[in-house]
Amino acid sequence: MANFEAQMMESQKQVADAQAKIAELTSRIETARQKMQTGEDIAIDIENATLDDVHAHTELMNANIAEFIMGLDDVTAAFSKDFDEMRSKTGMESFIGFFSKAKADSMRQERMRTASIDDKLQDLIAKSDVITKLLQGQLDVLNTQKTQVESNLGETLEDREVTVGELETVRVEIQGMDPKIIELENKIAVEQDAAARTKLETELAELNTRYN
């Protein structure tokens, strides 16, 4: 039982650690996204080591919860065995039963009445509640992160659509400017008048500025 209690505490610790790592990673991603939206320099990096760390904590947490559940199964099996043995007549009660069935039944009822069934049952329920809370807590965290990721994904797709549209507009402008640049360069090459040449060079400089 002591080992089971230790496993329960370890599972709770691993769940807390995994949730903290997931929350930290999500926070860093959200910070980077907010900086992108405001045009700030993104001095944040989601390293592979960070992702691996989150994955490792999650794997360890799942393994501990699985062992914890198996431990609870063992406790439940032991409780069922104790209960079955409690319901069965002892050797002495069976012996008395040869002479007096009523006396044997009375002895068995008294033994069951004084047994600590309620304490064991409450302990079993309490341990089951711990597992339920652990799993529910992890599910809540994952659902929260799922909602946040879906929101970020939607915003990212919208941003991408806007960016692609802007790039397409620039591409069309560049395609339209390219012939103009070539035309101006040809005019400058043959222009003899200094004033006209200066005007053409100014126009070319303005186009190049827009092009770049």
Backbone bond lengths (Angstrom), bond angles and torsions (degrees), N, CA, C in turn:
res aa  C-N    CA-C-N  psi(-1)  N-CA   C-N-CA  omega(-1)  CA-C   N-CA-C  phi
1 M - - - 1.462 - - 1.522 111.49 -
2 A 1.367 115.87 -37.61 1.465 119.81 179.13 1.523 110.40 -61.45
3 N 1.352 115.34 -40.04 1.460 119.61 178.84 1.527 110.68 -63.81
4 F 1.318 116.25 -37.82 1.464 120.54 178.94 1.525 110.82 -65.51
5 E 1.330 116.13 -41.14 1.466 120.05 178.41 1.526 110.50 -62.51
6 A 1.346 115.97 -41.14 1.466 120.28 179.11 1.527 110.28 -64.28
7 Q 1.321 115.69 -39.43 1.467 119.93 179.57 1.525 110.88 -66.44
8 M 1.309 116.55 -36.54 1.453 121.13 178.00 1.532 110.29 -63.03
9 M 1.329 116.62 -44.65 1.465 120.90 179.26 1.528 110.92 -65.41
10 E 1.340 116.97 -39.43 1.463 120.97 179.47 1.528 110.58 -65.72
11 S 1.324 116.79 -39.73 1.468 120.59 178.70 1.526 110.69 -63.57
12 Q 1.325 116.29 -42.65 1.460 120.20 178.37 1.525 110.78 -61.69
13 K 1.334 116.07 -40.60 1.466 120.96 179.27 1.524 110.72 -64.66
14 Q 1.339 116.36 -44.79 1.464 120.09 -178.17 1.526 111.56 -65.48
15 V 1.322 116.89 -37.78 1.466 120.32 177.13 1.527 110.07 -63.06
16 A 1.336 115.92 -45.00 1.467 120.07 179.43 1.526 111.00 -62.25
17 D 1.344 116.79 -43.04 1.471 120.90 179.69 1.529 111.19 -63.46
18 A 1.329 116.32 -45.44 1.466 120.43 -178.87 1.526 110.80 -63.84
19 Q 1.319 116.45 -42.51 1.461 119.93 179.31 1.524 111.04 -63.76
20 A 1.336 116.37 -38.72 1.465 120.39 178.71 1.525 110.94 -64.69
21 K 1.340 116.69 -41.40 1.469 120.73 179.56 1.528 111.14 -65.33
22 I 1.327 116.07 -42.84 1.469 120.30 179.30 1.530 110.13 -63.45
23 A 1.338 115.92 -44.01 1.462 120.17 179.83 1.526 110.97 -63.72
24 E 1.337 116.32 -39.55 1.472 120.60 179.58 1.526 111.00 -63.46
25 L 1.332 115.68 -45.33 1.465 119.81 -179.41 1.526 110.85 -63.85
26 T 1.323 116.25 -44.10 1.465 120.19 179.17 1.524 110.92 -61.95
27 S 1.335 116.12 -39.74 1.460 120.80 178.96 1.523 111.59 -63.15
28 R 1.329 116.52 -40.87 1.465 120.31 179.78 1.533 111.23 -66.70
29 I 1.319 115.92 -39.36 1.467 119.63 177.67 1.526 110.37 -65.20
30 E 1.339 116.35 -41.95 1.457 120.72 179.92 1.529 110.93 -65.35
31 T 1.336 116.74 -38.95 1.465 120.79 177.83 1.524 110.73 -61.88
32 A 1.327 115.81 -44.13 1.466 120.36 179.02 1.523 110.51 -61.85
33 R 1.311 115.84 -40.80 1.469 119.73 -178.75 1.525 110.97 -65.91
34 Q 1.324 117.20 -42.17 1.461 120.82 179.56 1.525 110.99 -63.29
35 K 1.328 116.41 -38.79 1.467 120.22 178.34 1.526 110.71 -66.40
36 M 1.323 116.04 -37.59 1.464 119.50 177.42 1.520 110.80 -62.09
37 Q 1.331 116.31 -41.23 1.460 120.64 -177.53 1.525 112.13 -67.06
38 T 1.341 117.00 -32.45 1.464 120.54 -178.96 1.519 112.19 -92.87
39 G 1.326 117.03 -0.81 1.457 120.56 177.99 1.509 113.80 80.49
40 E 1.336 117.74 12.13 1.463 120.36 179.70 1.520 110.19 -75.99
41 D 1.332 113.55 161.79 1.457 119.50 176.11 1.524 108.56 -70.92
42 I 1.320 116.96 129.11 1.466 120.72 -178.07 1.526 109.04 -87.83
43 A 1.308 115.23 90.54 1.465 119.84 179.62 1.521 109.20 -94.68
44 I 1.311 115.95 50.63 1.463 120.79 -179.50 1.515 108.45 -139.01
45 D 1.286 115.85 140.46 1.459 119.44 -176.22 1.518 109.32 -131.91
46 I 1.321 116.45 128.89 1.463 120.79 175.54 1.521 106.72 -92.83
47 E 1.316 116.07 88.43 1.453 119.91 -174.10 1.527 111.21 -71.05
48 N 1.338 114.82 155.74 1.465 119.57 174.37 1.519 110.32 -59.86
49 A 1.341 115.87 -33.67 1.464 119.91 -179.91 1.523 110.55 -61.48
50 T 1.343 116.51 -38.10 1.461 120.45 179.27 1.526 110.69 -65.90
51 L 1.325 116.09 -45.00 1.464 120.24 178.39 1.525 110.90 -63.34
52 D 1.331 116.22 -41.17 1.464 120.46 178.73 1.525 110.50 -64.05
53 D 1.339 115.81 -37.33 1.462 120.42 -179.96 1.522 110.46 -64.59
54 V 1.330 116.37 -44.49 1.467 120.62 177.80 1.527 110.17 -61.70
55 H 1.337 115.52 -44.33 1.468 120.08 -179.90 1.526 110.65 -61.77
56 A 1.339 116.37 -43.24 1.468 120.65 -178.85 1.527 110.80 -63.90
57 H 1.333 117.19 -43.21 1.466 120.54 179.07 1.528 110.85 -64.09
58 T 1.335 115.97 -40.10 1.464 119.58 179.98 1.523 111.20 -65.65
59 E 1.340 115.87 -42.36 1.462 120.25 178.67 1.526 110.70 -62.54
60 L 1.343 115.87 -43.79 1.462 120.39 -179.84 1.521 110.55 -64.60
61 M 1.326 116.01 -40.57 1.458 120.65 178.20 1.527 110.73 -61.57
62 N 1.333 116.70 -47.48 1.468 120.54 -179.97 1.521 111.59 -61.60
63 A 1.338 116.08 -39.47 1.467 120.38 179.38 1.524 110.49 -64.53
64 N 1.338 116.84 -42.17 1.461 120.75 -179.84 1.519 111.70 -66.51
65 I 1.340 115.96 -40.80 1.467 119.00 178.44 1.525 110.15 -64.37
66 A 1.337 116.36 -40.55 1.470 120.34 179.08 1.528 110.57 -61.54
67 E 1.344 116.28 -44.43 1.467 119.83 178.67 1.527 110.42 -65.85
68 F 1.330 115.50 -37.38 1.461 120.35 178.77 1.525 110.63 -61.86
69 I 1.332 116.34 -44.04 1.468 120.77 178.91 1.524 110.76 -64.23
70 M 1.346 115.86 -40.76 1.467 119.42 177.09 1.525 110.35 -63.02
71 G 1.345 115.55 -38.21 1.464 119.37 177.63 1.515 111.47 -63.54
72 L 1.339 115.57 -39.56 1.462 119.48 177.91 1.525 110.59 -65.74
73 D 1.321 116.76 -36.51 1.469 120.27 176.16 1.525 110.37 -59.95
74 D 1.339 115.34 -41.46 1.471 119.50 178.76 1.527 110.79 -64.05
75 V 1.345 115.74 -42.52 1.465 119.78 179.06 1.524 110.36 -63.69
76 T 1.343 115.84 -41.81 1.469 120.55 178.88 1.525 110.94 -63.30
77 A 1.344 115.31 -42.24 1.468 119.68 179.13 1.523 110.55 -63.25
78 A 1.341 116.17 -40.99 1.468 120.21 179.59 1.527 110.27 -65.53
79 F 1.334 115.87 -39.93 1.458 119.99 178.59 1.530 110.37 -64.00
80 S 1.336 116.35 -43.16 1.470 120.52 179.28 1.524 110.87 -62.15
81 K 1.343 114.50 -40.28 1.465 118.88 179.07 1.522 110.37 -64.26
82 D 1.345 116.24 -45.27 1.470 120.22 178.77 1.519 110.72 -60.94
83 F 1.331 115.96 -40.31 1.455 120.02 -178.26 1.529 110.95 -67.43
84 D 1.346 115.61 -41.36 1.469 119.30 178.01 1.523 110.76 -63.17
85 E 1.339 115.25 -42.31 1.465 119.19 178.74 1.525 110.78 -65.01
86 M 1.328 115.39 -35.20 1.455 120.10 -179.77 1.529 110.58 -66.21
87 R 1.326 115.67 -36.70 1.462 119.75 -179.13 1.525 111.55 -74.53
88 S 1.323 115.80 -27.25 1.466 119.32 -179.64 1.530 110.10 -78.57
89 K 1.303 115.78 152.87 1.456 120.01 178.85 1.521 110.15 -74.64
90 T 1.307 114.87 142.75 1.463 119.40 175.77 1.529 108.62 -76.14
91 G 1.310 115.72 172.27 1.464 119.64 178.88 1.520 111.61 -60.09
92 M 1.347 115.06 -41.07 1.462 119.18 -179.91 1.522 110.76 -66.29
93 E 1.329 116.71 -41.87 1.465 120.00 -179.70 1.528 110.90 -65.25
94 S 1.313 116.51 -37.31 1.472 119.89 177.45 1.524 110.23 -66.05
95 F 1.344 116.00 -39.12 1.465 120.14 179.49 1.527 110.27 -64.82
96 I 1.352 116.01 -45.40 1.465 120.27 178.97 1.525 110.17 -62.35
97 G 1.353 114.95 -32.86 1.455 119.59 -177.84 1.516 113.22 -62.51
98 F 1.330 117.50 -24.62 1.469 119.57 176.80 1.522 111.09 -63.30
99 F 1.336 114.37 -30.75 1.461 119.01 -176.16 1.522 111.91 -100.05
100 S 1.397 115.41 -35.03 1.463 118.41 -178.72 1.525 109.45 -152.13
101 K 1.323 115.04 104.25 1.471 119.60 179.70 1.526 110.71 -62.87
102 A 1.330 116.66 -38.75 1.464 120.96 -179.15 1.527 110.45 -62.91
103 K 1.340 116.10 -41.95 1.464 119.92 179.91 1.531 110.51 -65.81
104 A 1.336 116.57 -41.60 1.470 120.67 179.69 1.531 110.50 -63.48
105 D 1.329 116.04 -43.41 1.469 119.74 178.56 1.519 111.08 -64.17
106 S 1.324 116.31 -38.67 1.460 120.78 179.07 1.530 110.85 -63.62
107 M 1.337 115.70 -41.93 1.465 120.18 178.67 1.534 110.92 -63.52
108 R 1.322 116.02 -41.93 1.469 119.94 -179.23 1.523 110.74 -66.23
109 Q 1.333 116.87 -42.37 1.462 120.85 178.98 1.524 111.61 -62.88
110 E 1.308 116.43 -40.22 1.460 120.45 178.88 1.531 110.93 -65.62
111 R 1.333 115.49 -40.73 1.473 119.96 178.96 1.530 110.49 -63.89
112 M 1.323 117.39 -42.99 1.460 120.94 179.60 1.530 111.41 -68.34
113 R 1.350 115.70 -33.72 1.466 119.65 -179.39 1.522 111.61 -66.01
114 T 1.305 115.89 -37.07 1.471 120.14 -177.33 1.533 112.71 -88.56
115 A 1.329 116.72 -6.30 1.475 119.30 -179.75 1.536 110.03 -72.55
116 S 1.341 115.71 152.73 1.476 121.15 -176.46 1.533 110.80 -90.55
117 I 1.332 115.64 57.87 1.465 119.74 -179.61 1.526 110.85 -67.17
118 D 1.326 115.33 -43.74 1.466 119.39 -176.89 1.522 111.66 -59.88
119 D 1.327 115.99 -43.28 1.471 119.49 -179.21 1.526 111.01 -61.68
120 K 1.332 115.35 -45.15 1.467 119.35 -179.36 1.529 111.08 -65.71
121 L 1.330 115.07 -40.11 1.459 119.30 -179.29 1.532 110.88 -66.08
122 Q 1.328 116.59 -43.46 1.464 120.43 178.59 1.525 111.24 -63.68
123 D 1.325 116.11 -37.19 1.469 120.31 178.10 1.530 110.32 -65.16
124 L 1.317 115.72 -41.30 1.463 120.71 179.16 1.530 110.76 -64.71
125 I 1.325 116.51 -42.86 1.467 120.98 178.74 1.528 110.62 -63.80
126 A 1.335 116.06 -41.28 1.467 120.36 -179.93 1.522 111.04 -61.83
127 K 1.332 116.00 -41.98 1.469 119.76 179.44 1.537 110.81 -67.50
128 S 1.316 116.30 -37.11 1.467 119.49 176.81 1.524 110.55 -64.43
129 D 1.334 115.48 -37.53 1.467 119.95 178.81 1.522 111.45 -63.80
130 V 1.340 116.28 -36.62 1.468 120.27 179.02 1.526 110.02 -61.28
131 I 1.339 116.15 -46.01 1.468 120.11 179.29 1.527 110.34 -62.81
132 T 1.329 116.28 -43.16 1.465 120.18 179.39 1.524 111.06 -59.21
133 K 1.336 116.37 -43.59 1.466 120.61 -179.55 1.525 111.06 -67.25
134 L 1.339 116.50 -38.93 1.466 119.84 178.26 1.529 110.91 -61.19
135 L 1.323 115.59 -49.37 1.464 120.24 -178.36 1.528 111.45 -67.17
136 Q 1.337 116.60 -40.06 1.463 119.95 179.42 1.525 110.78 -66.14
137 G 1.342 115.00 -39.70 1.460 119.26 178.52 1.512 111.74 -62.17
138 Q 1.328 115.87 -44.40 1.464 119.67 179.08 1.527 110.98 -65.60
139 L 1.338 116.30 -39.47 1.467 120.28 178.17 1.528 110.84 -62.70
140 D 1.338 116.43 -41.00 1.464 120.36 179.26 1.523 111.09 -62.41
141 V 1.350 115.95 -42.45 1.470 120.13 179.17 1.524 110.27 -62.60
142 L 1.332 116.28 -46.42 1.462 120.28 -178.86 1.529 111.54 -63.56
143 N 1.334 116.65 -39.33 1.467 119.79 178.61 1.530 111.24 -66.17
144 T 1.352 115.34 -39.17 1.463 119.59 177.80 1.520 110.80 -63.30
145 Q 1.342 115.33 -46.33 1.465 119.69 179.30 1.527 110.67 -64.50
146 K 1.347 116.66 -37.37 1.465 120.92 179.71 1.532 110.06 -61.45
147 T 1.333 116.01 -44.88 1.462 120.26 179.59 1.522 111.09 -62.62
148 Q 1.337 115.76 -42.26 1.464 119.83 -179.03 1.524 111.26 -67.52
149 V 1.334 115.71 -40.88 1.465 119.71 179.01 1.523 110.57 -64.37
150 E 1.339 116.68 -42.26 1.465 120.12 178.72 1.527 110.83 -61.52
151 S 1.340 116.58 -40.33 1.459 120.64 178.26 1.524 111.08 -64.01
152 N 1.340 115.84 -46.01 1.468 120.28 178.94 1.527 111.54 -62.82
153 L 1.334 114.99 -38.99 1.461 119.22 179.81 1.521 110.85 -63.90
154 G 1.334 116.21 -43.39 1.458 119.87 178.96 1.521 111.75 -61.25
155 E 1.337 116.06 -43.79 1.467 119.87 179.25 1.525 110.92 -65.60
156 T 1.329 116.22 -39.32 1.467 120.30 179.93 1.522 111.01 -63.84
157 L 1.328 116.39 -41.85 1.463 119.92 178.93 1.529 111.14 -64.67
158 E 1.331 115.92 -38.49 1.469 119.39 177.42 1.525 110.47 -64.90
159 D 1.345 115.41 -44.38 1.472 119.66 178.53 1.525 110.90 -60.94
160 R 1.326 115.38 -40.73 1.459 119.22 -179.66 1.530 110.82 -63.53
161 E 1.336 115.47 -40.78 1.467 119.46 179.89 1.528 110.76 -62.23
162 V 1.337 115.97 -42.78 1.468 120.24 178.56 1.521 110.50 -64.04
163 T 1.344 115.93 -44.40 1.468 120.62 -178.76 1.522 111.36 -63.02
164 V 1.328 116.07 -43.38 1.468 120.10 179.01 1.525 110.34 -61.50
165 G 1.342 115.99 -40.42 1.461 119.79 178.09 1.521 111.92 -63.02
166 E 1.339 115.45 -42.14 1.468 119.45 179.11 1.522 111.17 -65.23
167 L 1.329 116.08 -41.96 1.466 119.91 179.15 1.530 111.45 -63.99
168 E 1.319 115.91 -37.61 1.471 119.94 178.71 1.530 110.39 -64.89
169 T 1.336 115.75 -40.16 1.467 120.08 177.58 1.526 111.00 -62.18
170 V 1.349 115.09 -43.92 1.469 120.04 178.66 1.523 110.43 -63.17
171 R 1.340 115.80 -41.07 1.470 119.97 -179.39 1.529 110.99 -60.94
172 V 1.331 115.89 -43.45 1.467 120.09 179.16 1.527 110.35 -63.67
173 E 1.338 115.47 -41.26 1.468 119.33 179.34 1.528 110.81 -62.81
174 I 1.338 115.25 -43.01 1.465 119.83 -179.14 1.527 110.71 -63.53
175 Q 1.336 114.58 -42.77 1.467 118.19 178.51 1.529 111.18 -61.02
176 G 1.344 115.93 -35.88 1.455 119.53 179.04 1.521 112.33 -74.67
177 M 1.336 115.71 -31.23 1.463 120.28 -178.13 1.522 112.30 -77.46
178 D 1.321 116.65 -31.97 1.464 120.58 -174.71 1.529 112.29 -56.55
179 P 1.338 119.61 -48.51 1.478 119.73 177.18 1.526 112.20 -62.04
180 K 1.357 115.89 -35.44 1.461 119.41 179.53 1.525 110.91 -64.49
181 I 1.344 116.04 -40.34 1.462 120.09 179.53 1.528 110.42 -63.31
182 I 1.328 114.97 -45.09 1.474 119.36 179.21 1.528 110.50 -61.64
183 E 1.335 115.15 -41.78 1.468 119.80 -179.68 1.530 110.99 -63.04
184 L 1.351 116.49 -44.09 1.463 120.32 179.56 1.527 111.47 -65.02
185 E 1.334 116.22 -41.61 1.465 119.76 179.09 1.531 110.89 -61.16
186 N 1.327 116.79 -38.96 1.472 120.89 178.23 1.531 111.19 -66.46
187 K 1.347 115.95 -39.94 1.465 119.85 179.37 1.531 110.81 -65.38
188 I 1.355 115.25 -41.95 1.466 119.46 179.95 1.523 110.76 -62.32
189 A 1.338 115.28 -37.81 1.471 119.94 -177.07 1.526 112.54 -63.18
190 V 1.337 116.99 -29.28 1.478 119.66 -175.97 1.526 112.81 -108.06
191 E 1.336 116.71 -7.40 1.468 119.56 -177.09 1.528 110.60 -73.34
192 Q 1.321 115.89 130.06 1.460 122.03 -178.95 1.526 111.60 -99.75
193 D 1.334 116.69 -29.47 1.463 120.37 -177.68 1.532 109.84 -74.75
194 A 1.318 117.18 126.45 1.468 122.09 -175.54 1.522 112.01 -63.21
195 A 1.333 116.88 -44.14 1.468 120.83 -178.55 1.525 110.71 -64.28
196 A 1.318 115.95 -45.23 1.471 120.24 179.34 1.523 110.41 -64.89
197 R 1.326 115.21 -38.92 1.470 119.51 -179.83 1.535 110.27 -64.50
198 T 1.347 115.61 -41.58 1.472 120.08 178.89 1.524 110.95 -62.21
199 K 1.325 115.96 -41.46 1.464 120.30 178.74 1.529 111.11 -62.72
200 L 1.332 116.13 -42.51 1.471 120.33 178.95 1.528 111.06 -65.00
201 E 1.318 116.47 -40.39 1.470 120.55 179.60 1.533 110.78 -65.29
202 T 1.334 115.96 -36.25 1.474 119.80 176.99 1.522 110.79 -64.60
203 E 1.310 116.48 -43.89 1.472 120.86 177.53 1.528 110.69 -61.80
204 L 1.337 115.73 -40.71 1.463 120.10 179.48 1.523 110.85 -64.69
205 A 1.325 115.89 -41.21 1.468 120.14 179.15 1.523 111.00 -62.51
206 E 1.331 116.30 -40.96 1.469 120.54 178.58 1.523 111.25 -64.36
207 L 1.324 116.29 -41.67 1.471 119.84 178.13 1.522 111.09 -64.78
208 N 1.328 116.44 -42.30 1.466 120.25 179.04 1.523 111.41 -63.02
209 T 1.344 115.68 -37.09 1.467 119.90 177.65 1.523 110.41 -62.30
210 R 1.319 116.80 -44.94 1.467 120.82 177.70 1.520 111.00 -66.31
211 Y 1.321 116.45 -36.64 1.471 121.67 -178.59 1.525 110.77 -64.78
212 N 1.339 114.99 -38.23 1.463 119.74 -178.35 1.521 111.58 -83.22
